[in-house]
Amino acid sequence: MSERKYRVGIIGSGRIANAHAQGYQGVDEVEMVAASDPVQSVLDNFGQQFGIENRYLDAREMLAQEDLDIISVATWHKLHAPMTIAACAQQVKAVLCEKPMATSLGECNEMMTVAQRNNVKVAIAHQRRFNSAWTDARQLIAEGAIGEPKQIVCRGGQGLLNDCSHLFDMMRYVLSDPRAEWVIGNVERKTERYERETPIEDRSAGIIGFEGGCIGMLLQEIAGPNYQGGIIYGSDGIIDLTEQRARLLNNKATDWEDRPSDGSNQHVAQARELVDWIEDRTVHRGQAEHGMAAVEIIMAIYESARMHEVVQMPVRTYCSPLELMIDNGDLPVERPGRYDIRSFLLHGEEM
Ligand SMILES: NC(=O)c1ccc[n+]([C@@H]2O[C@H](COP(=O)([O-])OP(=O)(O)OC[C@H]3O[C@@H](n4cnc5c(N)ncnc54)[C@H](O)[C@@H]3O)[C@@H](O)[C@H]2O)c1
């Protein structure tokens, strides 16, 4: 590698930015030099905690003033696309953007285009791709430990774009990233529910047909408990996956085998692989194509609900079909009053 360390700037200095910063702290080749956040107290706390002196209330000013190599985009969903695009326009080497990649496929397309034009590597922070138990499940399935994967069942919450984006990404990751071929789903939105200022549905369900024949199923706020993981049923066995472990039962054993996660820091591994990608040693396992594939499945569920049809991929509706249905009055609110399930995170008058 070069003598100079890769200079990191962080956009959005809140909760997940702390995880990004801990990730960068674990990688020798990088140094965090700048951070931004419009809330002075959040910015200062973050800067002090991680020894970052160059602090900006305006992220675009940070991008213009600093000579940065890596940008973390750790703002709420609606700013993922504009901030990633602004970072790519500065021709940095890499952007690590939080999930969901964006709130519509149109935004994802713009991010991909600007990344390509400016030769910037963009990864999306589905960091559980670095959980050793999830990688273990992927390898077991690839080796045929459960035969032909037939079905994956997950239970999520907080709307499809938030936690559930990780679950759709998990389905693809453990199956070695197949294409989704078709999707059918439905949504219920009878309250004015938002999550981090993005409109979300009260409840939803989606069924996904993956290339190779495995069927993914996700229930959102329908049948708890919600958790990160799922049950993968194969022709010759089952993997029960959580963040803590993969449990395997197959036709070679008489009892479940517990295969715990090694507990290593996923954010450090995610940041390290970004450096390896910049230096062309590997492709980041969270590269933007995967983040976009998760958003496409979500948009396909919304589109299936809007069009009352099985959606064949690729999805060609580039706005959010959920937002379209809300705007068109197709999802009449029966219990009015806007609320955000994240409102406890608002930073008071400084906002
Ligand atoms: N990968 C994960 O497991 C995971 C976990 C938590 C959150 N997230 C994602 O991270 C994102 C941020 O969530 P959070 O929980 O950290 O929220 P947060 O509210 O704690 O932090 C977001 C910060 O962005 C700041 N911000 C707003 N506008 C800005 C702007 N124009 N420029 C710079 N900063 C700005 C806010 O003031 C806030 O401090 C969300 O999209 C969420 O989905 C991912």
The ligand as an ORCA input file, in Angstrom:
! r2SCAN-3c Opt
* xyz 0 1
  N     -26.198     -1.125      9.385
  C     -26.943     -1.142     10.483
  O     -27.131     -2.157     11.136
  C     -27.596      0.140     10.917
  C     -27.912      0.374     12.271
  C     -28.453      1.615     12.613
  C     -28.701      2.570     11.634
  N     -28.414      2.280     10.311
  C     -28.672      3.262      9.244
  O     -27.861      4.402      9.464
  C     -28.552      5.569      9.076
  C     -28.461      6.567     10.228
  O     -29.149      6.037     11.347
  P     -28.735      6.434     12.837
  O     -29.428      5.496     13.736
  O     -27.251      6.544     12.951
  O     -29.404      7.869     12.960
  P     -28.939      9.072     13.912
  O     -30.089     10.013     13.984
  O     -28.369      8.562     15.182
  O     -27.741      9.745     13.077
  C     -27.936     10.397     11.845
  C     -27.217     11.732     11.925
  O     -27.242     12.364     10.644
  C     -27.272     13.750     10.889
  N     -27.636     14.505      9.694
  C     -28.866     14.905      9.285
  N     -28.752     15.639      8.169
  C     -27.432     15.690      7.847
  C     -26.690     16.310      6.801
  N     -27.286     17.015      5.845
  N     -25.339     16.169      6.802
  C     -24.728     15.468      7.768
  N     -25.385     14.865      8.787
  C     -26.725     14.974      8.808
  C     -28.263     13.894     12.029
  O     -28.149     15.154     12.701
  C     -27.863     12.714     12.913
  O     -26.944     13.093     13.927
  C     -29.980      5.151      8.722
  O     -30.145      5.174      7.333
  C     -30.095      3.738      9.245
  O     -30.879      2.896      8.433
  C     -27.864      1.107      9.974
*
